[in-house]
Amino acid sequence: MDLFDADEFDLSVVGLVSGGHFFSHFYLLVFPPLFPVLRVEFGLSNVELGLVMSAIQVGTFLQVFAGDLVDRIGGKRVFLFGVVVSALGVGLAGVGGSYPLILLFALVSSVGQAAFHPADYALLGGASGEGSAGKSYALHSFAGSLGFAAAPVVVGGIALLSNWRVALVVVGSVGLVYALLSYLLLHEVGKPETDDATDEATQEAGERVERVSLRDPTLLALFLFVFVTVFGSIGIQTFTPVLVVDGFHLGEATGSTALTAFFVAFAGAVLVGGLVADRFRPHVVILVGVVASAVLTWVVAAGAVPAAPAAVLVVFALIGGASGLYLPARDRMIRAATPRGSTDRSFGFVLTGISVAGVLAPALLGAVIDATSVWAAYWVVGAVIATGAVVALAVAAGGLGRASEAADAT
């Protein structure tokens, strides 16, 4: 059996959209490798450096509005907007010669970030048949994971060879080239065809479905699921080096390597999860991945992992693998619960949970560490992740997919 069926899987669309997702994640982590240099050059505090990361995340709260725009004008235009604006903001930050300008252009880049998830999922949905949706979501998530892994190496390497300004201008320019390539090669998929006589009525019906969908208990539950699972993942990504150094009393290099092990295993598991998501019900895959991730995190929090580099790397690779396994199933679950006519806006609404978690997780878990210990923070992370299993069960018990099936029948 072919991995990708040409009748159900438009590899050119999925590949180009996944490439855009790579740049989205790459640009989200483009500044941290430069923080040591920026701190010295501009005399910045840790709070001021943190504001740069807040600025590049805050625009993602506009995802729900980007999803509304996708429903109206199609995914390709919004996707291209996302690539251009996020790349332009990063490149201009390299041209700017002051901290306020870096902050401003990070905010500009964040506006482009808002476009990716709604546009991506609209294009992926149109390019994938029901039997290959999991694989397309897996490739999309895998590319994003590679973007996270590549950013520190690429940006840090260019900065070492030249300087931080050149690094930002170069990676921003590459994104603009990719936008041009996508403009030439990417074709619109999944946008319904309507004639002038029915366009207004169809738009009004779509707007009614959208208003209902954003109040739907299932979509609200999915928003909560995304929030708690991403909250846990961001907590692990943010504080693993702290845990390794302060908790296990190992070197900083081991802490960084543990995070790399997490990302590499995460990316590989996403691909496996895409194959699994096409063969099993989404909530089953989600329960396996979420429960395994929570239990492994608690194993770490309990101090049951030997304070040896090899043991630490293995356990964080396992946590990353468990976290990546259920990601394609999560996206299928969201798609199944979304009524026709509001798919893109609903994806934007649900995935805004990523933005909320990205803003809250580092601050709240940092407060836990300051008040207690890094071990306590990992108990909290495990508990928050485990909440995702409860929410997934609630969604499944509530009749997952009935909204979309009802819409398909009309």
CORBELFEN-V283837 format. One record per residue. N is the residue number from 1. SS is DSSP state (A for helix, B for strand, O for the rest). PHI is phi in radians with two decimals (none if undefined). Layout:
# CORBELFEN-V283837
n->{N,N}
ss->{SS,SS}
phi->{PHI,PHI}
This chain:
# CORBELFEN-V283837
n->{1,2,3,4,5,6,7,8,9,10,11,12,13,14,15,16,17,18,19,20,21,22,23,24,25,26,27,28,29,30,31,32,33,34,35,36,37,38,39,40,41,42,43,44,45,46,47,48,49,50,51,52,53,54,55,56,57,58,59,60,61,62,63,64,65,66,67,68,69,70,71,72,73,74,75,76,77,78,79,80,81,82,83,84,85,86,87,88,89,90,91,92,93,94,95,96,97,98,99,100,101,102,103,104,105,106,107,108,109,110,111,112,113,114,115,116,117,118,119,120,121,122,123,124,125,126,127,128,129,130,131,132,133,134,135,136,137,138,139,140,141,142,143,144,145,146,147,148,149,150,151,152,153,154,155,156,157,158,159,160,161,162,163,164,165,166,167,168,169,170,171,172,173,174,175,176,177,178,179,180,181,182,183,184,185,186,187,188,189,190,191,192,193,194,195,196,197,198,199,200,201,202,203,204,205,206,207,208,209,210,211,212,213,214,215,216,217,218,219,220,221,222,223,224,225,226,227,228,229,230,231,232,233,234,235,236,237,238,239,240,241,242,243,244,245,246,247,248,249,250,251,252,253,254,255,256,257,258,259,260,261,262,263,264,265,266,267,268,269,270,271,272,273,274,275,276,277,278,279,280,281,282,283,284,285,286,287,288,289,290,291,292,293,294,295,296,297,298,299,300,301,302,303,304,305,306,307,308,309,310,311,312,313,314,315,316,317,318,319,320,321,322,323,324,325,326,327,328,329,330,331,332,333,334,335,336,337,338,339,340,341,342,343,344,345,346,347,348,349,350,351,352,353,354,355,356,357,358,359,360,361,362,363,364,365,366,367,368,369,370,371,372,373,374,375,376,377,378,379,380,381,382,383,384,385,386,387,388,389,390,391,392,393,394,395,396,397,398,399,400,401,402,403,404,405,406,407,408,409,410}
ss->{O,O,O,O,O,O,O,O,B,O,A,A,A,A,A,A,A,A,A,A,A,A,A,A,A,A,A,A,O,O,O,A,A,A,A,A,A,A,A,A,A,A,O,O,O,A,A,A,A,A,A,A,A,A,A,A,A,A,A,A,A,A,A,A,A,A,A,A,A,A,A,A,A,O,A,A,A,A,A,A,A,A,A,A,A,A,A,A,A,A,A,A,A,A,A,O,O,O,A,A,A,A,A,A,A,A,A,A,A,A,A,A,A,A,A,A,A,A,A,A,A,A,A,A,A,A,A,B,O,O,O,O,A,A,A,A,A,A,A,A,A,A,A,A,A,A,A,A,A,A,A,A,A,A,A,A,A,A,A,A,A,O,O,A,A,A,A,A,A,A,A,A,A,A,A,A,A,A,A,A,A,A,A,A,A,O,O,O,O,O,O,O,O,O,O,A,A,A,A,A,A,A,A,A,A,A,A,A,A,A,A,A,A,O,O,O,A,A,A,A,A,A,A,A,A,A,A,A,A,A,A,A,A,A,A,A,A,A,A,A,A,A,A,A,A,A,A,O,O,O,O,A,A,A,A,A,A,A,A,A,A,A,A,A,A,A,A,A,A,A,A,A,A,A,A,A,A,O,O,O,O,A,A,A,A,A,A,A,A,A,A,A,A,A,A,A,A,A,A,A,A,O,O,O,O,O,O,O,A,A,A,A,A,A,A,A,A,A,A,A,A,A,A,A,A,O,A,A,A,A,A,A,A,A,A,A,O,O,O,O,O,O,A,A,A,A,A,A,A,A,A,A,A,A,A,A,A,A,A,A,A,A,A,A,A,A,A,A,A,A,A,O,O,A,A,A,A,A,A,A,A,A,A,A,A,A,A,A,A,A,A,A,A,A,A,A,A,O,O,O,O,A,A,A,A,A,A,A,A,O}
phi->{none,-1.23,-1.12,-2.18,-1.48,-1.06,-1.34,-2.12,-2.54,-1.57,-1.14,-1.14,-1.17,-1.07,-1.15,-1.17,-1.16,-1.13,-1.08,-1.11,-1.15,-1.01,-1.16,-0.98,-1.21,-1.01,-1.22,-1.16,-1.99,-1.37,-1.54,-0.91,-1.09,-1.70,-1.00,-1.01,-1.25,-1.12,-1.05,-1.26,-1.17,-1.90,1.08,-1.57,-1.54,-1.14,-1.11,-1.16,-1.15,-1.10,-1.10,-1.11,-1.19,-1.12,-1.12,-1.39,-1.73,-1.12,-1.15,-1.16,-1.15,-1.46,-1.01,-1.11,-1.28,-1.13,-1.12,-1.08,-1.16,-1.05,-1.06,-1.66,-2.06,1.72,-1.28,-1.08,-1.10,-1.20,-1.04,-1.10,-1.01,-1.07,-1.13,-1.12,-1.24,-1.14,-1.20,-1.10,-1.06,-1.14,-1.09,-1.18,-1.08,-1.27,-1.38,-1.08,-1.89,-2.57,-1.09,-1.01,-1.22,-1.06,-1.08,-1.09,-1.30,-1.12,-1.14,-1.04,-1.05,-1.15,-1.10,-1.12,-1.05,-1.09,-1.41,-1.12,-1.09,-1.07,-1.19,-1.03,-1.23,-1.12,-1.22,-1.11,-1.09,-1.29,-1.62,-2.17,-1.38,-1.05,-1.40,-2.22,-1.07,-1.05,-1.20,-1.18,-1.11,-1.14,-1.09,-1.08,-1.18,-1.07,-1.10,-1.10,-1.10,-1.13,-1.09,-1.04,-1.21,-1.40,-0.98,-1.07,-1.22,-1.22,-1.15,-1.10,-1.15,-1.12,-1.11,-1.17,-1.31,-2.31,-2.79,-1.16,-1.14,-1.08,-1.03,-1.19,-1.14,-1.13,-1.21,-1.16,-1.16,-1.07,-1.10,-1.16,-1.10,-1.13,-1.08,-1.11,-1.04,-1.17,-1.06,-1.38,-1.88,-1.48,-1.94,-1.19,-2.37,1.42,-1.53,-1.13,-1.64,-2.36,-1.65,-1.10,-1.22,-1.92,-1.07,-1.15,-1.14,-1.12,-1.09,-1.11,-1.12,-1.09,-1.13,-1.13,-1.10,-1.07,-1.08,-1.18,-1.10,-1.32,-1.86,-1.18,-1.00,-1.17,-1.19,-1.13,-1.15,-1.16,-1.02,-1.10,-1.06,-1.06,-1.05,-1.22,-1.26,-1.24,-0.96,-1.13,-1.12,-1.16,-1.05,-1.15,-1.11,-1.36,-1.94,-1.05,-1.04,-1.13,-1.08,-1.11,-1.37,-1.45,-1.57,-1.53,1.04,-1.86,-1.30,-1.10,-1.07,-1.14,-1.08,-1.15,-1.17,-1.09,-1.16,-1.07,-1.05,-1.03,-1.17,-1.12,-1.15,-1.02,-1.09,-1.12,-1.20,-1.07,-1.12,-1.09,-1.08,-1.13,-1.19,-1.18,-1.14,-1.49,-2.07,-2.26,-1.11,-0.96,-1.19,-1.17,-1.10,-1.08,-1.07,-1.08,-1.17,-1.18,-1.09,-1.08,-1.11,-1.14,-1.11,-1.11,-1.13,-1.16,-1.05,-1.12,-1.07,-1.35,1.30,-1.47,-1.65,-1.03,-1.40,-2.25,-0.91,-1.08,-1.13,-1.13,-1.10,-1.12,-1.18,-1.30,-1.14,-1.15,-1.11,-1.09,-1.11,-1.12,-1.20,-1.34,-1.04,-1.63,-1.10,-1.09,-1.13,-1.03,-1.18,-1.18,-1.10,-1.13,-1.08,-1.18,-1.56,-1.76,-1.17,-1.08,1.82,-2.46,-0.98,-1.25,-1.17,-1.18,-1.02,-1.07,-1.14,-1.09,-1.38,-1.11,-0.99,-1.10,-1.13,-1.09,-1.11,-1.11,-1.41,-1.49,-1.02,-1.05,-1.19,-1.18,-1.23,-1.08,-1.14,-1.09,-1.11,-1.12,-1.43,-2.23,-2.81,-1.18,-1.13,-1.10,-1.07,-1.29,-1.10,-1.12,-1.01,-1.06,-1.15,-1.14,-1.07,-1.05,-1.00,-1.08,-1.14,-1.11,-1.15,-1.08,-1.10,-1.13,-1.12,-1.11,-1.19,-1.47,1.63,-0.97,1.63,-1.16,-1.13,-1.22,-1.16,-1.13,-1.15,-1.14,-1.37,-1.57}
